[in-house]
Amino acid sequence: MNNTCEKHQICPIFNGILKDKQMTAKSYQNQYCNAGETGWNKCKRFLVVKQIGSCPPNLLPNSFKSVEQIITEMSNKEI
Ligand code: SF4
């Protein structure tokens, strides 16, 4: 079974905002992206995309905000 998140190729956490922070990126990969469904389901990016199909590009997997809070903030920005 593949334990890697299906979104890893398009996820900006690795090819965008963390490209200069390889240690941090590696730690996120171990904790979330390569940790199977249990790991993905702890990632705020994964959970927000699962619910509404997109998420803020700079959102971190371990954001202190709740999924609901993130989605509310996104919809407020779209007004
Ligand atoms: S950060 Fe989250 S959404 Fe991105 S690849 Fe890792 S588990 Fe998937």
Residues whose N, C-alpha, C, O or C-beta is under 5 A from the ligand:
A	BS01	SF4	C5 K7 H8 C11 I13 Y32 C33 W40 C43 R45 F46 P61
